Amino acid sequence: MTITLTLPEDIVRHLAALGEDPARTALEALAVEGYRSRTLAEEQVRRMLDFDTRSDVHAFLKGHNIYLNYSTADFKDDLGKSLGSRG
Protein backbone atom coordinates (compact mmCIF):
# COMPACT_ATOMS: atom_id res chain seq x y z
CA MET A 1 0.00 0.00 0.00
CA THR A 2 1.17 3.48 -0.74
CA ILE A 3 0.40 6.27 1.71
CA THR A 4 0.92 9.89 0.75
CA LEU A 5 1.81 12.50 3.34
CA THR A 6 1.82 16.23 2.78
CA LEU A 7 4.46 18.04 4.80
CA PRO A 8 5.06 21.76 4.99
CA GLU A 9 7.97 22.72 2.76
CA ASP A 10 9.98 24.24 5.63
CA ILE A 11 9.89 20.91 7.48
CA VAL A 12 11.03 19.06 4.36
CA ARG A 13 13.91 21.53 3.96
CA HIS A 14 14.80 21.18 7.65
CA LEU A 15 14.91 17.38 7.48
CA ALA A 16 16.88 17.48 4.23
CA ALA A 17 19.37 19.91 5.79
CA LEU A 18 19.91 17.35 8.55
CA GLY A 19 20.67 14.75 5.88
CA GLU A 20 17.41 12.91 6.44
CA ASP A 21 15.00 11.57 3.85
CA PRO A 22 11.58 12.88 4.91
CA ALA A 23 9.78 9.77 3.61
CA ARG A 24 12.11 7.43 5.49
CA THR A 25 11.88 9.59 8.62
CA ALA A 26 8.08 9.34 8.55
CA LEU A 27 8.19 5.58 7.96
CA GLU A 28 10.62 5.07 10.83
CA ALA A 29 8.49 7.22 13.13
CA LEU A 30 5.47 5.06 12.28
CA ALA A 31 7.47 1.91 13.01
CA VAL A 32 8.81 3.31 16.30
CA GLU A 33 5.40 4.33 17.58
CA GLY A 34 3.79 1.13 16.32
CA TYR A 35 6.31 -0.99 18.20
CA ARG A 36 6.27 1.20 21.31
CA SER A 37 2.45 0.98 21.52
CA ARG A 38 2.57 -2.76 20.74
CA THR A 39 0.49 -2.20 17.61
CA LEU A 40 3.33 -3.64 15.52
CA ALA A 41 5.38 -6.74 16.28
CA GLU A 42 9.13 -6.95 15.78
CA GLU A 43 8.70 -8.93 12.55
CA GLN A 44 6.32 -6.31 11.18
CA VAL A 45 8.85 -3.57 11.93
CA ARG A 46 11.54 -5.64 10.19
CA ARG A 47 9.41 -5.97 7.07
CA MET A 48 8.25 -2.33 7.16
CA LEU A 49 11.78 -1.01 7.24
CA ASP A 50 13.15 -3.71 4.93
CA PHE A 51 15.70 -4.96 7.45
CA ASP A 52 17.37 -8.30 6.78
CA THR A 53 17.58 -9.58 10.34
CA ARG A 54 16.08 -9.27 13.81
CA SER A 55 19.44 -7.88 14.90
CA ASP A 56 18.90 -4.96 12.51
CA VAL A 57 15.54 -4.29 14.18
CA HIS A 58 17.09 -4.54 17.64
CA ALA A 59 19.81 -2.04 16.69
CA PHE A 60 17.22 0.32 15.19
CA LEU A 61 15.05 0.16 18.31
CA LYS A 62 18.06 0.61 20.59
CA GLY A 63 19.01 3.69 18.56
CA HIS A 64 15.58 5.10 19.40
CA ASN A 65 15.87 4.17 23.11
CA ILE A 66 13.13 1.55 22.87
CA TYR A 67 13.27 -1.63 24.91
CA LEU A 68 12.29 -4.90 23.29
CA ASN A 69 8.82 -6.21 24.02
CA TYR A 70 10.19 -9.31 25.71
CA SER A 71 8.04 -10.82 28.42
CA THR A 72 8.84 -13.33 31.13
CA ALA A 73 6.86 -15.87 29.09
CA ASP A 74 9.10 -15.15 26.08
CA PHE A 75 12.17 -15.68 28.25
CA LYS A 76 10.87 -18.98 29.62
CA ASP A 77 9.98 -20.14 26.11
CA ASP A 78 13.45 -19.26 24.81
CA LEU A 79 15.08 -20.90 27.83
CA GLY A 80 13.07 -24.06 27.29
CA LYS A 81 14.08 -24.17 23.62
CA SER A 82 17.72 -23.63 24.56
CA LEU A 83 17.72 -26.33 27.22
CA GLY A 84 15.81 -28.70 24.96
CA SER A 85 18.43 -28.39 22.22
CA ARG A 86 21.23 -29.53 24.53
CA GLY A 87 19.95 -33.07 24.82
VENPEHU-V6220 format. One record per pair of residues at least 4 apart in sequence whose ideal C-beta (glycine too) atoms are under 7 Angstrom apart, sorted by the first residue. I is the first residue (numbers start at 0). J is the second residue. D is the distance in Angstrom with one decimal. If there is no record, write none. Layout:
BEGIN
i	j	d
I	J	D
I	J	D
END
This chain:
BEGIN
i	j	d
4	25	5.7
6	10	5.0
6	11	5.3
6	21	6.1
8	12	6.3
9	13	6.2
10	14	6.4
11	15	6.2
11	21	5.2
12	16	6.2
13	17	6.8
14	19	4.4
14	21	4.7
14	24	5.8
15	19	6.9
19	24	4.9
20	24	6.4
21	25	6.4
22	26	6.4
23	27	6.1
24	28	6.4
25	29	6.5
26	30	6.5
26	47	6.8
26	48	6.9
27	31	6.2
27	48	6.7
28	32	6.3
29	33	6.0
30	34	6.3
30	39	6.6
30	44	4.8
30	47	5.1
30	48	5.7
31	35	6.0
31	63	5.2
31	65	6.5
32	36	6.0
33	38	4.5
33	39	3.3
33	44	7.0
34	39	5.2
34	44	5.2
34	60	6.6
34	65	6.4
35	65	5.8
37	68	6.1
39	43	4.3
39	44	5.5
41	45	6.4
41	53	6.5
41	56	5.5
42	46	6.5
43	47	6.1
44	48	6.2
44	56	5.4
45	50	4.7
45	53	6.6
45	56	4.8
48	59	6.7
50	55	3.6
50	56	5.4
50	59	6.9
51	55	5.9
53	57	6.2
54	58	6.3
55	59	6.3
56	60	6.2
57	61	6.2
57	67	6.7
58	62	6.3
59	63	6.8
60	65	4.3
60	67	6.6
69	73	5.0
69	74	6.7
71	75	6.4
72	76	6.3
73	77	6.3
74	78	6.1
75	79	6.2
76	80	6.5
77	81	6.2
78	82	6.2
79	83	5.9
80	84	6.5
END
